[in-house]
Every structure is written in structure tokens, then in C-alpha cells.
Amino acid sequence: MSRLNLIVESLLRDIIEAQHAANCHAASLARQYGKHGSVRGFQLPSAQVDTLEFDLKYAVTGTSGVEEKQVLDAEQCSLFQQEVAERFPAYIIRSIVMTVVHSDLPDDEARSDFHSLVSREEQWKKRFCDFLQEKITRAVSDHEGALIQAESGLDKGLLADLLAGVGEKEFLDNGDLAGLFQGRQGDALRQECREKLRESLASFIDVIAEKYTFTKQVSNVVVDVEVETEKLRKMPENAIQTLHMHIAPAAPPAVLAEQNDISGLGNQ
């Protein structure tokens, strides 16, 4: 006996893998065509899976009991990711600012300029928070499959790494903000900020994550079906069901250039 969901899953997977193989072959040909630039303007050979329609004949032969499993709670996961994107930009800025303010390193002119900028320029902080929010949203979205899983829940270590990575790249190591760390102790101060940020993220992640239940248990009746043609012929006509499938290719996602330009933020 077979399970209907596994049959449909197999069909869809085969279609996707067929399109993937066609895309890989077209990419390989593109490299060959453009190797020396001598055939620029040629129409590259390619193929796209178009709309498919077919009917799957099957008969329900019984049930195999109830299947219980843990699945992700999509609403909870979405709300959590939204809160992460909204709250962590200001937290990252505050963590770095407080490290600078309370550092045991000797004061110098650059450190004074840093404190003056982030303490007085509310518009700068607002723009920078918006910028960091975009980066955090992108980082979380790119790792969504590994970040929250039905079996293990939230990977707090990975989330901390992603958030720290954004803070380090877009604040501590951002070329447009390099002037904030140009004093004699600039490198040491930047390293201290890096360490303090990573240390503090774990506790704040715990506080945020405690409010959410990322998984839930669902129960499904397991339905057994017969799809083999010869066996279906021996069954009464009224026992045969038809699943009509209409499959259209998904529109390719738009490729967006990464918004890395925050020039001017450090000069406001």
C-alpha cells in the first residue's frame, strides 16, 4: 500500500529536480558560450517547465492509525522573527555605546567624538536602526530553515552568531563609520565592543524567546491508497477516485542588490 501524500510529494520533487537539472545544464552551456566572448548575442539554449496537468487515479484501502508529529508553529515563528528585527538593532547600538562609555581604556579624541555622536544625534540613530533592521531581517530570512526546526526548536547559538555578525560587519567594521574608531585605542576599543556584544546577546535572546512556543503537535490520520493500474482494474468503479493536479511554475524571485550604502551616517 502507498500513502497519498508521499506519492504527490514524489511527483512534485521529481518536477523540481528536472527543472534544476535543466537550469544547471543551461548554466554550463552559458559558461562554454561566453568563455572567449566570441559568440556574444547568441540565444542560449534553455528550457522551462511549463504548466502541467494530470489525473492521478487511486482508491482508498484503509487507514494505518494516527500519526503524531511536531511541526513548526508558523505564526509564532513569524512573530518572533518580527520582534527580533524590531528590537535588536537598538540593542546592538546600545551594547556598543555602553561598552565605549564604560571602557577602562584611556580616553582619546575619537572616543569623545563617538560618544558625542551617538548620544546627541537621534536622527542618526533612527536611520541606523532602520538600516540594521533590514540587515537582520535578511540574515534571519537567509537562515530560516536552520534557525528554527520542528525537532529542536530555536537554535539560539546560530541566532546569536547572525546578530553579532550584523553588528560587527555593519557597525564595528563598516568603512563609513571607521572614523569612530580612529583614536590610539581604536582597535582595542573595537575588539572590546565585539566581545561585549557577543557576551550580551545570549541573555537578551533568552528573554525574547521565552515568550514563544515555536512548535506544536499535530495528529493526522494515515490513509492508505492503491495506485497500481492492474489492481485498480479489479476494484469497483465507485471505489476509484481521481486527484486532478494543475502545476504551474512559480515566478522566479526578484534579485535585489544588497543595500550596503550608508555613507554619510558617520558625518551627520
Residue pairs with C-beta under 8 A, 6 or more apart in sequence:
1 61
1 62
1 64
1 224
1 225
1 226
2 224
2 225
2 226
2 227
3 222
3 223
3 224
3 225
4 58
4 223
4 225
4 243
7 56
7 58
7 225
7 227
8 56
8 243
8 245
11 56
11 245
12 247
15 49
15 52
15 247
18 49
19 48
19 49
19 249
22 46
22 47
22 48
22 49
23 46
26 44
26 45
26 46
26 47
29 44
29 45
30 44
33 39
33 42
33 44
34 40
48 249
49 249
50 248
50 249
51 246
51 247
51 248
51 249
52 245
52 246
52 247
52 248
53 244
53 245
53 246
53 247
54 244
54 245
55 242
55 243
55 244
55 245
56 227
56 242
56 243
56 244
56 245
57 227
57 229
57 232
57 240
57 241
57 242
58 225
58 226
58 227
58 232
58 240
58 241
58 242
58 243
59 225
59 226
59 232
59 235
59 239
59 240
59 241
60 223
60 224
60 225
60 239
60 241
61 224
61 225
61 226
62 223
62 224
63 221
63 222
63 223
63 224
64 222
64 223
64 224
65 221
65 222
66 219
66 220
66 221
66 222
67 219
67 220
67 221
67 222
68 217
68 218
68 219
68 220
69 150
69 217
69 218
69 220
70 150
70 151
70 215
70 216
70 217
71 150
71 215
71 216
71 217
71 218
72 148
72 149
72 150
72 214
72 215
73 213
73 214
73 215
73 216
76 212
76 213
76 214
77 148
77 212
77 214
79 212
80 148
80 154
80 208
80 209
80 212
80 214
81 137
81 140
81 141
81 144
83 208
84 136
84 140
84 159
84 163
84 208
85 133
85 136
85 137
85 140
86 133
87 208
88 132
88 136
88 163
88 204
89 128
89 129
89 130
89 131
89 132
89 133
89 136
90 125
90 129
91 204
92 132
92 163
92 166
92 167
92 171
92 197
93 118
93 125
93 128
93 129
93 132
93 171
95 167
95 193
95 196
95 197
95 200
95 201
96 167
96 171
96 172
96 193
96 196
96 197
97 115
97 118
97 119
98 196
99 189
99 192
99 193
99 196
99 197
100 111
100 114
100 115
100 189
100 193
101 115
103 111
103 189
103 192
105 111
105 185
105 188
105 189
105 192
106 184
106 185
108 183
108 184
108 185
109 183
110 179
110 180
110 181
110 182
110 183
110 186
111 183
111 185
111 189
113 179
113 180
114 180
114 181
117 124
117 180
117 266
117 268
118 124
118 125
121 268
123 268
124 265
124 268
127 262
127 265
128 171
128 262
128 265
131 170
131 259
131 262
131 265
132 166
132 167
132 170
132 171
134 259
135 166
135 169
135 170
136 162
136 163
136 166
138 258
139 162
139 163
139 165
139 166
140 147
140 159
140 162
143 158
143 162
146 155
146 158
147 154
147 155
147 158
147 159
147 162
148 154
148 155
148 214
149 155
150 215
153 214
153 215
154 209
154 212
154 214
156 202
156 205
156 206
156 209
159 205
160 198
160 201
160 202
160 205
163 201
163 205
164 194
164 197
164 198
164 201
167 197
168 194
168 197
170 262
171 177
172 181
172 190
172 193
172 194
173 190
174 262
176 262
176 263
176 264
176 265
176 266
177 262
177 265
177 266
178 266
179 266
180 266
181 187
181 189
181 190
183 189
226 232
226 235
232 240
